[in-house]
Structure formats: structure tokens, C-alpha cells
Amino acid sequence: MDRAAGGKKGPTGWSELEIEAYGQLLGALHRASETYRPAHGVARRPDWHDPLFDPGLNRTDTAPALRERYHARHAACVIHPAGGTDLLIHLDAHHGNLFTTGGPQLTLFDFDDCGYGTATHDVAIVLFYWLMGHDSPLEELRRFSQIFLSGYQKHAKLPPSWAEGAERFLSLRELEIYYLLSEVPPANWNERHRGFMANREQRILQGRPYLGLAIAEVL
């Protein structure tokens, strides 16, 4: 992406113009994906629940209670409409995979994880990583989601059940990131990682929502 305009920005300091552009970008991607079909003879990307993407479903090296939580959260996503496979989505469209110029021009990259899922799934991943870097996540979610979704809805629509579906994927991604970071020496964690991992296992075992409250109660 050396030739793309702009550069990366952390999860703070984004203007309303940039956040709305972020929403528009993802909405436009999802709208285009509605009619996309791989050309004849071209291999189809995997579905989101393919073992290729899965850091936890087949693990045997973690506590039984954590494994049970992972299987339960994974199953809850699969059976919900948000767990469908109707769109080719980015599956990792967080702010760290964007270049911004400080205005309405954004570039999304790192399509390594793209696979078939739903718009709700993609939006949930955006929310997860955005909030991971904030000390006041509930207030930031209200601000970010209002602007982001306003931009998104200029190109695409989310189903009425999107908040419930996103809640399930937030919980699943929470355990996936916990698993991934638990394999990294704490000395190599950055500030965001340390903040995320603090009491994380306890929160997971207690069954607490990622945000502390259901999304529908926050928005």
C-alpha cells in the first residue's frame, strides 16, 4: 500500500468526516458484494466459520471452561441470521487496516482474511477493535456508531436484528483475541493489549458482555 494516500491513525482523534467516510466505505463494499460472484473456475473464498480462520474451536490446550465458552459462543453465532454466509466480506476491516488522509478519502487494505459472512459480522469487527483502544467505551460507542452507521446507511442497510447479532460476534471475537494474545509473551503486548487482557479471563468465565452491557442498551 505504499502508493495509497495518507497513513494509519490510532483509534482516537478521528474527525466526524473520517468516521462517516469509514461507514460509507464499508457500506459501499457490502453493496457491491451483494451481486458479486466469482468467475467460473475461480476458487471461492472460505466461509467465516471455516477452520482456516478458527483460533479456538479445535484447541485442547486451554481450560475446559474456556473451551466450553468458545464452543457456545461459536454455536450462538452460527445459528443467528448474522452468522450467515451470503456476502463476501472483509472480516478484518478495523481502523488499523485503513489509511486516512484526514478527510473523506480512505483506503482499506489487508484482505487476507476476506471470506463469506454477513454485513452484521463485518460491522461487529469494526466496533470491536474501535472500542478496544478507548478508556470510555460506552460513550465512544455512542459517538462512533451514530456517525459510522449514518455513513454506512448511505450505501447499505443492516437488518433489524443486527445489534443482537453483532453482540454475539463481539463475544466470539473477544475470546479469539484472548486466545491469540495469550500465546504472545506479555512483554510484547502494547498498551491496548494490556488493557484488553486485564481480568479478561474472569470476565469471559462470568459471561459478561464485551461492553459490559448489551449493544441495544448502549446505542
N, C-alpha and C positions, 0 to 999 in steps of 0.2 A: 504493500500500500504506500510505497514511498512517494508516489506521484499524486496521492489524494490530498486535497486541500485541508488545511487545519491540522489538528492534533488531538490527542487524548485529553480528557478532563476528568477529574475525580467526581464523586457523587455529590459534591457541593458546588455552589457558585454558578449553577445553570440559570440562565435567564428564562423568562416565560416563553420568549420567542424560540429558544432552543428546545425547550421541553415540548412545546406544541409541534415543532418540526419533527421531533423524535416520534411522537404519536402518529403524525402524518406518514412518516417513513414506514412504520410497521403496518399501518392500515393499508397503505398502497401495496406493500409486499403481499399481504394477505388477500387483497382484492385480485391481484394478478395471479395468485396461486389457485384461485377458485377455478380457473379454466386451464391451468397448466397440466399437461400430460406428457410424460417422457416420450421422446421419439421412438419409433419402432426399433427394437434391437438395443435400446439404451437401458442399462441396468437401473432398476428402481431403487431409490434410497430406502433404507430400512424404516420401519415404524418406530415410534418413540420408545416402545417397551421392548425392543429387540435387545437381547443380552449384550450386544455390542456397546450399548450406552449404559449398561447397568453396573454401578459400583457396589451394590448391596444385596441383590436378590440371591446370589449364589455364594455369598460369603459364609464361611464357617468359623472364622477367627474372632468373632465378636460375641459378646454376651447374649445368651438366648433371648433375654427380654428385648434387646435392641433388634435382634433378627426378627422377632415377632412383630415389633413395631413397624419395621421396614416392610415386611410382607403385608401387613394390614393396610398400611398407607398406600402401597403399590396397588393392592386389590381395590381399594376405595377409588383410586384414580381410574383404573381400567373400567369399572362398571358405571362411571358417571359419563354423561354426554361429553364432558370436557376431555375425556380420555379417548376420544375417537381418533381416527387416522385419515380424516377427509382432506387435509391440506398439507402441502409440503411447506414446512415452517422452518425458521432459523434454528430454534431450540437453544440458542445462547446469545440472544440479542440484547445483552446488558450493555451498560454505558461504556464499559471497558473495551468493547468491540466497535466503538464509534470514533470517528474523527469529527470534530466540530470546528467551524470557523468563527464561532461566537455569534453567528446569525442563523438564518434559516437553512443553510447548506450543511448537511450531514452526510457522512459516508459510513455505511455499515459493512463490516468485513468479518472474517473468520467464520466461514460457512462449513467448517469441518464437521460439525455436529448436525447439520440440517437433516431432517427426517420428516416422516409423516405424523402429524398430530392435529391439534385444533388451534384456532386463534386464541382461545382462553388460555391454553397451555403456554403459548408464547408470551402473552401478556403477564402471566403469573411469574415467569422467569425474569422479565423486566422489573417487576415490583420487588421480587426477592432481592436482587442484587442492588437495586437502588436503596433499599432500606437497610441493607447490611452495613452501609457506611455512615449511618446517621445516629446521633445520640438521642434524638427525639423522633422515633419512627412514626408514631401515630400522627403527629402534627405534619410531618413531612409527607406521609402518605396522602393526607387530605389535599395538601397543596399540589403535590406532583400528579396524583391521579386525576384531579379535576382538569388540569391543563393538558396532560398527556391524552386522556380519553377524549377531550374536545377535539384535539388534532386527529386522533385515530378515527373518530366517527365522521370525519370529512371524507373518508375513503371506504370505510368498512363498518360493520355493526357487530357487536357482541351479543350473544343470546341472553335472555332474561336470567338464566341460571349461572351466568359467568362468574359472579362473586363466589358462589358456593364451590364451583369447580376450581377456581383459582386458589381457594383456601386449601383444597386437597393437594394441589400441586406445590403450593408453598410448603406444606408439611413434608411432602416427599423430598423436595429439593433440600430442605433443612437437614434431613438425615443423610442424603447423598453428600452434601458438603461436609457434614460432620465426619463421615467415613473417610472422605478424601483428605481432610486436614489432619485426621488422627494418624495418618500414615506419614505425615511430614513432621520432622523434629520441631518442637515449639520454638526453638531458637530461630527457625526460618520463617515463622509466622510474621506477617506485618500487623499493624495496629488494628486493621479491620478484622483480620483473622482472630487475633487475641480477644477482641471484643465479642466476636461471634461465639467463640469456643467457651467463654466464661460460663460455667454452670450449664452448658448446653446438654450434656448427657442427662442431668437431672431434669431439665425442662422437658426433654423428649420422653423420658420414662413417666413423667407426670401427665403426659398427654396435653400439655399446654399448647395453644395455637401459636404459630410462629410470631405473630404480632402481639400476643397476649390477649387479644380479642379477635373475634371473627371479623373478616373484612366488612361484612354487611353492617356491623356495629360501628365501624370506624369511618366509613365513607359518608 
